[in-house]
Amino acid sequence: MIGSDYSGSTAKYTSKEGASLEFNFTGKGIKIIGPMNSYKGIAKVTIDGKVYSAVDMYSESSKTQAILFQVSGLSSGKHSIKVEYTGMYNNQSKGSLISVDAFDIVEGNII
């Protein structure tokens, strides 16, 4: 997705079964930032092997750069995060597309 409302003018999206993104980072917390609208579905977020949340990206009105998920209080050191397409969506959504614009890492970096 391309647009001036996204960080770096782009956001990544998928509706493909089995699709995911994963990376390692250091830091005390992380936020997932992305668009929300009436065609979005639910993503699975796993940090360090622990499933934290099913992130519902649905919104009746369109929003850009919304905080979709956040966690704080992580221990010092290396962490991993995985965001997965689930194919699920809430009963108000018109689709199951998931999308991510950016990650905000608290007191750390991608490694």
Secondary structure, DSSP 8 states (H G I E B T S, - for coil): -B-TTSGGGB-EEE--TT-EEEEEEESSEEEEEEEEBTTB-EEEEEETTEEEEEEE-B-SS-EEEEEEEEEE---SSEEEEEEEEEEE--TT-S--BEEE-EEEEET--B-
